[in-house]
Amino acid sequence: MTLVLSNEELRHLISMGEVIDRLDVTYHDLGNGEAQNRPRSYIYGPSLTIFDIFWV
């Protein structure tokens, strides 16, 4: 199950400084090959037009 949070909810959970600190560690890990960034996936389902593509 996916939990979707609003920006307002996130403001109460984590500070911008904490976000930046975590991103710094994450990009460091990516640069050293210790982490991976999964490419975007597409989900195709029944649709009425060719423009009904869902991003994951």
Residue frames as qw, qx, qy, qz and C-alpha x, y, z in Angstrom:
[[0.000, 0.890, 0.456, 0.000, 0.00, 0.00, 0.00],
 [0.411, 0.363, -0.006, 0.837, 1.29, 3.46, -0.87],
 [0.261, -0.740, -0.426, 0.451, 1.08, 6.24, 1.69],
 [0.323, 0.596, 0.228, 0.699, 0.65, 9.62, 0.03],
 [0.369, -0.604, -0.360, 0.607, 1.60, 12.62, 2.18],
 [0.223, 0.928, 0.208, 0.215, 0.94, 16.28, 1.51],
 [0.424, 0.516, -0.277, 0.691, 3.62, 18.95, 1.78],
 [0.404, -0.654, 0.179, -0.614, 1.99, 20.18, 4.97],
 [0.939, -0.332, -0.011, -0.090, 2.15, 16.73, 6.56],
 [0.827, 0.236, -0.196, 0.471, 5.80, 16.38, 5.59],
 [0.088, 0.712, -0.240, 0.654, 6.68, 19.72, 7.21],
 [0.656, -0.594, 0.224, -0.408, 5.71, 18.19, 10.56],
 [0.993, -0.093, 0.040, 0.056, 7.75, 15.02, 9.99],
 [0.773, -0.035, 0.138, 0.618, 11.12, 16.24, 8.71],
 [0.059, -0.859, 0.020, 0.508, 12.96, 19.54, 8.41],
 [0.624, 0.771, -0.122, -0.027, 14.47, 20.89, 5.20],
 [0.073, -0.756, 0.648, -0.063, 17.91, 20.57, 6.77],
 [0.657, -0.167, 0.727, -0.106, 17.32, 16.87, 7.39],
 [0.789, 0.553, 0.253, -0.091, 16.16, 16.42, 3.79],
 [0.382, 0.851, -0.359, 0.020, 19.30, 18.12, 2.43],
 [0.333, -0.579, 0.738, -0.095, 21.54, 16.05, 4.72],
 [0.771, 0.093, 0.623, -0.098, 19.88, 12.82, 3.53],
 [0.693, 0.716, 0.055, -0.056, 20.14, 13.86, -0.13],
 [0.070, 0.826, -0.559, 0.001, 23.85, 14.59, 0.36],
 [0.513, -0.315, 0.796, -0.064, 24.43, 11.06, 1.66],
 [0.777, 0.394, 0.471, -0.142, 22.26, 9.56, -1.08],
 [0.559, 0.813, -0.152, -0.054, 24.06, 11.32, -3.94],
 [0.149, -0.693, 0.705, -0.021, 27.40, 10.38, -2.38],
 [0.658, -0.060, 0.745, -0.091, 26.31, 6.71, -2.37],
 [0.737, 0.623, 0.235, -0.120, 25.10, 6.98, -5.97],
 [0.302, 0.869, -0.390, -0.048, 28.41, 8.47, -7.06],
 [0.221, -0.542, 0.808, -0.073, 30.36, 5.68, -5.35],
 [0.545, 0.108, -0.750, -0.360, 28.20, 2.95, -6.90],
 [0.021, -0.002, -0.880, 0.475, 26.80, 1.98, -3.49],
 [0.411, 0.451, 0.550, -0.570, 23.22, 2.84, -4.43],
 [0.196, 0.204, 0.741, 0.609, 21.07, 2.65, -7.54],
 [0.362, 0.347, 0.168, -0.848, 18.33, 4.78, -9.02],
 [0.456, 0.300, 0.833, 0.094, 15.70, 2.58, -10.66],
 [0.010, -0.051, -0.464, -0.885, 14.59, 3.86, -14.07],
 [0.509, 0.145, 0.207, -0.823, 11.03, 5.09, -14.45],
 [0.204, 0.173, 0.956, 0.122, 8.48, 2.36, -15.13],
 [0.412, 0.026, -0.253, -0.875, 5.39, 2.72, -17.25],
 [0.336, 0.214, 0.875, -0.275, 2.11, 1.00, -16.49],
 [0.305, 0.032, -0.520, -0.797, -0.21, 0.43, -19.40],
 [0.288, 0.268, 0.837, -0.381, -3.82, -0.38, -18.69],
 [0.250, 0.613, 0.705, 0.254, -7.12, -0.18, -20.45],
 [0.088, -0.462, -0.072, 0.880, -7.55, 3.31, -21.82],
 [0.477, 0.742, 0.438, -0.174, -9.64, 5.35, -24.15],
 [0.395, 0.905, -0.157, -0.001, -6.79, 7.34, -25.66],
 [0.804, 0.294, -0.282, 0.433, -3.08, 6.92, -26.35],
 [0.074, 0.655, -0.317, 0.682, -2.37, 9.68, -23.78],
 [0.759, -0.545, 0.064, -0.350, -3.57, 7.57, -20.81],
 [0.717, 0.238, -0.542, 0.368, -0.12, 6.49, -19.54],
 [0.622, -0.773, -0.030, -0.120, 0.57, 6.19, -15.82],
 [0.362, 0.635, -0.558, 0.393, 4.01, 6.92, -14.31],
 [0.850, -0.493, -0.183, 0.039, 5.43, 4.90, -11.46]]
